[in-house]
Each structure stands twice: as structure tokens, then as C-alpha cells.
Amino acid sequence: MIPPKFEYVAPTTLHEALSLLRHYGSEAKLLSGGQSLIPLMKLRLAAPAYLIDINRVPGLAYLEARDGFLRIGSLIREADLERSKLVRSHVPVVCETAAVVGDPLVRNLATIGGNLAHADPANDHPATMLALDAEIVATSLDGERTIPATAFFPDFFTSALNPDEILTEIRIPVPSAGSGGAYIKLERKVGDFAIAGVAAHVTIGADGVCERAGIGLTNVGPTPLKVPSAEAFLRGKHLDQDTIEHAAELAVAVSQPEADLRGSTAYKRDMVRVLTTRALTRALARAQGQAV
Ligand SMILES: Cc1cc2nc3c(=O)[nH]c(=O)nc-3n(C[C@H](O)[C@H](O)[C@H](O)COP(=O)(O)OP(=O)(O)OC[C@H]3O[C@@H](n4cnc5c(N)ncnc54)[C@H](O)[C@@H]3O)c2cc1C
């Protein structure tokens, strides 16, 4: 399929990109890796009059740990995340998530900024960002604002970005010692979107009690979903099998899957239960220092 006609612009500074975005408004779309946008244009589900390619904008592709946060520039590719020693040493669940996005060809181009900005409930990073209580930095000509991941996905395929904003950075609080995470995705075949996916992150104190828990769900609702009920339930408890299984039931209660080619609602709900149990169990083992 051939996309409709569009004007292509390739700014070389962030200020130029932001000025173009403000000038063209809702007629324009930003282009990062193009792994979601170009297929949509080819299917004629998106028809921007202007494509603002930000790949030549310097200073948007970095990884750094500073002031208690892992900071990820929005143009960082999935393949970079997957292989990054810095990310693996600070928040390994982000590498685990990147590694299951599409296939190697997709991961070489797709960016984390595009993955979040696209706000597809089937995309993998949102659940992990919800579990980690990440923050998203949006930049416009007026300056920067920080949006908690919990407020970033207000509706179906809708992000909290204003039309004149570029997602420039993702900030993840570096977990304290005794933390572990897991992202488990069930897919029909390698490279497919999730039937369901669950991100879990826990911090276990010296007394063996759960100090913090984060849980995010992929592709079982109109938006990526956080599970505050299970997170609150787990805090202050020893994470034994019964406790984990109860938290998984709370995750099922939050999920709102739709039946489609990937399965019935009953099947998807059951997968939320199974995957939440597995993700919490694996996160706990990792928090306890086990190599699983
Ligand atoms: C074959 C295939 C398989 C896939 N499988 C998966 C999968 O398993 N899991 C998964 O999560 N994804 C999957 N995807 C989707 C895709 O990988 C992600 O959505 C991708 O990460 C989007 O990033 P991008 O840089 O390619 O964004 P683009 O396609 O360039 O942009 C996507 C949207 O975000 C906007 N945007 C991009 N960058 C910014 C920014 N910095 N600030 C504001 N808005 C921005 C664009 O305007 C556009 O609306 C798959 C895609 C393909 C083609």
C-alpha cells in the first residue's frame, strides 16, 4: 500500500522541530523509528500532511543514570535498550521488555519515545513504565513538563502529550537494593503483539516484607493498565504463594480485555491471572538475588 501524499521535513535542532510542530499543529506527525506510523500511513489510517522527521535532532539519544533516575532519551532504539549494560545494571526489566518488542528488524529502528507516544495498549513498554512509576518529559517551545506514567495514557491510542509537545526523556526512579522485576508476555508467535503481558516490580526489605510493588498490564484494556489494588495489597506483606495469587486475582479484576483473534475475554482474563502470578514470582526471586 502507498501512503497518501505528505510533505517531509527534517529539522536539525530541537528548537526547529518544536517550531515546525507548533506551526503545523494537528496537520503534522513526528517521525521517529516509523515502525508504528509508517504502517498506519500505508494502511491510510493516518494521513498527516507534514511528517517531521526528528532523527537528525541531536541530543535525544542518550542513556544516563543521574540524581536517582535512569534517564532515557526518546530516540533510543529498542536494540540499544536490549543491549545496554547501564540499563541492565540499573533497571534490568527495561532490557527484558525491549527484547520482546517485535523482531530484530523492528527493534533496530523503533524508539522508546515512539513506543510510549503511540499509546497503543498492545505496546510493551507502557506496562513496564507503569510498574516502575516512571515519568515522561514533554518539551514544547514553552519549556518542559513532567508527566507521571500513570497520567500518560488517558484513552485508547491517546497520550497526554499536547499537539505541540515532543516526548524527550523517560525518567525511571532507580530501584533500591532488594528490588527485582519481570516482564512476561504471551504471544502467538515470536514478534507478535501480546495476547496479554504483565510487568511486575517489587522491593523487598531486610525483614523480607514487600516495601513496594508495581504492576502494569499490556493489551487487556483500552489503555495500558496499572493495578493499584494489587500494589497496595502486596505492600507490607511476605510474598508467599497465597498472597501472590490473591494479587493476581486483583489484576484480573482491573483487566478489561476484548475478544479478538488472539482469544476470548475469559481466556485473556485467565492469562492475566497466570502471567501476574508468574511475573510476581519471578520479580520476587530476582529481588532475593536469584538468577532466574
Ligand atoms: C512488525 C511489527 C511488530 C511490532 N511488534 C511490537 C511489539 O511486539 N511490541 C511493541 O511494543 N510494539 C510493536 N510494534 C510497534 C512498534 O515497534 C512501536 O510502536 C514502536 O516502538 C514505535 O516507535 P517508533 O520510533 O517506530 O515510532 P513512530 O512509528 O515513528 O511513531 C509512532 C507515533 O508516536 C509519535 N512519536 C514518535 N516519536 C515521538 C516523540 N519523541 N514525541 C512525541 N510523539 C512521538 C509519532 O508521531 C507517531 O504518532 C511492532 C511494529 C511492527 C512494524
The ligand as an SDF file (V2000), in Angstrom:
LIG
                    3D

 53 58  0  0  0  0  0  0  0  0999 V2000
    6.1490   -5.9600   12.5690 C   0  0  0  0  0  0  0  0  0  0  0  0
    5.9560   -5.0990   13.7990 C   0  0  0  0  0  0  0  0  0  0  0  0
    5.8340   -5.7190   15.0280 C   0  0  0  0  0  0  0  0  0  0  0  0
    5.6730   -4.9610   16.1770 C   0  0  0  0  0  0  0  0  0  0  0  0
    5.5940   -5.5980   17.3870 N   0  0  0  0  0  0  0  0  0  0  0  0
    5.5470   -4.8490   18.5180 C   0  0  0  0  0  0  0  0  0  0  0  0
    5.5640   -5.4780   19.7870 C   0  0  0  0  0  0  0  0  0  0  0  0
    5.6170   -6.7040   19.9220 O   0  0  0  0  0  0  0  0  0  0  0  0
    5.5300   -4.6860   20.8860 N   0  0  0  0  0  0  0  0  0  0  0  0
    5.5020   -3.3160   20.8000 C   0  0  0  0  0  0  0  0  0  0  0  0
    5.5060   -2.6550   21.8380 O   0  0  0  0  0  0  0  0  0  0  0  0
    5.4580   -2.7010   19.6010 N   0  0  0  0  0  0  0  0  0  0  0  0
    5.4880   -3.4310   18.4790 C   0  0  0  0  0  0  0  0  0  0  0  0
    5.4520   -2.8080   17.2470 N   0  0  0  0  0  0  0  0  0  0  0  0
    5.1670   -1.3650   17.2090 C   0  0  0  0  0  0  0  0  0  0  0  0
    6.3830   -0.5040   17.2270 C   0  0  0  0  0  0  0  0  0  0  0  0
    7.5420   -1.2350   17.4280 O   0  0  0  0  0  0  0  0  0  0  0  0
    6.3250    0.5000   18.3420 C   0  0  0  0  0  0  0  0  0  0  0  0
    5.1220    1.1610   18.4570 O   0  0  0  0  0  0  0  0  0  0  0  0
    7.4860    1.4430   18.1120 C   0  0  0  0  0  0  0  0  0  0  0  0
    8.3330    1.3070   19.2180 O   0  0  0  0  0  0  0  0  0  0  0  0
    7.1190    2.8650   17.8910 C   0  0  0  0  0  0  0  0  0  0  0  0
    8.3130    3.6300   17.8830 O   0  0  0  0  0  0  0  0  0  0  0  0
    8.7850    4.3770   16.5840 P   0  0  0  0  0  0  0  0  0  0  0  0
   10.0060    5.1020   16.9560 O   0  0  0  0  0  0  0  0  0  0  0  0
    8.8670    3.4370   15.4390 O   0  0  0  0  0  0  0  0  0  0  0  0
    7.5680    5.3980   16.4260 O   0  0  0  0  0  0  0  0  0  0  0  0
    6.9510    6.0240   15.1110 P   0  0  0  0  0  0  0  0  0  0  0  0
    6.2870    4.9770   14.2920 O   0  0  0  0  0  0  0  0  0  0  0  0
    7.9470    6.8990   14.4400 O   0  0  0  0  0  0  0  0  0  0  0  0
    5.8430    6.9470   15.7880 O   0  0  0  0  0  0  0  0  0  0  0  0
    4.7340    6.3890   16.4510 C   0  0  0  0  0  0  0  0  0  0  0  0
    3.8260    7.5220   16.9490 C   0  0  0  0  0  0  0  0  0  0  0  0
    4.4510    8.2450   18.0010 O   0  0  0  0  0  0  0  0  0  0  0  0
    4.6720    9.6090   17.6290 C   0  0  0  0  0  0  0  0  0  0  0  0
    6.0120    9.9390   18.1000 N   0  0  0  0  0  0  0  0  0  0  0  0
    7.1590    9.2920   17.7880 C   0  0  0  0  0  0  0  0  0  0  0  0
    8.1820    9.7990   18.4850 N   0  0  0  0  0  0  0  0  0  0  0  0
    7.6700   10.7870   19.2610 C   0  0  0  0  0  0  0  0  0  0  0  0
    8.2280   11.6720   20.2110 C   0  0  0  0  0  0  0  0  0  0  0  0
    9.5340   11.6410   20.5350 N   0  0  0  0  0  0  0  0  0  0  0  0
    7.4160   12.5750   20.8140 N   0  0  0  0  0  0  0  0  0  0  0  0
    6.0800   12.6060   20.5190 C   0  0  0  0  0  0  0  0  0  0  0  0
    5.4950   11.7870   19.6330 N   0  0  0  0  0  0  0  0  0  0  0  0
    6.2860   10.8790   19.0050 C   0  0  0  0  0  0  0  0  0  0  0  0
    4.5440    9.6460   16.1140 C   0  0  0  0  0  0  0  0  0  0  0  0
    4.1300   10.9160   15.6540 O   0  0  0  0  0  0  0  0  0  0  0  0
    3.5120    8.5710   15.8740 C   0  0  0  0  0  0  0  0  0  0  0  0
    2.2060    9.0830   16.1240 O   0  0  0  0  0  0  0  0  0  0  0  0
    5.6170   -3.5450   16.0860 C   0  0  0  0  0  0  0  0  0  0  0  0
    5.7490   -2.9030   14.8350 C   0  0  0  0  0  0  0  0  0  0  0  0
    5.9170   -3.6900   13.7040 C   0  0  0  0  0  0  0  0  0  0  0  0
    6.0710   -2.9800   12.3770 C   0  0  0  0  0  0  0  0  0  0  0  0
  1  2  1  0
  2  3  1  0
  2 52  2  0
  3  4  2  0
  4  5  1  0
  4 50  1  0
  5  6  2  0
  6  7  1  0
  6 13  1  0
  7  8  2  0
  7  9  1  0
  9 10  1  0
 10 11  2  0
 10 12  1  0
 12 13  2  0
 13 14  1  0
 14 15  1  0
 14 50  1  0
 15 16  1  0
 16 17  1  0
 16 18  1  0
 18 19  1  0
 18 20  1  0
 20 21  1  0
 20 22  1  0
 22 23  1  0
 23 24  1  0
 24 25  2  0
 24 26  1  0
 24 27  1  0
 27 28  1  0
 28 29  2  0
 28 30  1  0
 28 31  1  0
 31 32  1  0
 32 33  1  0
 33 34  1  0
 33 48  1  0
 34 35  1  0
 35 36  1  0
 35 46  1  0
 36 37  1  0
 36 45  1  0
 37 38  2  0
 38 39  1  0
 39 40  1  0
 39 45  2  0
 40 41  1  0
 40 42  2  0
 42 43  1  0
 43 44  2  0
 44 45  1  0
 46 47  1  0
 46 48  1  0
 48 49  1  0
 50 51  2  0
 51 52  1  0
 52 53  1  0
M  END
$$$$
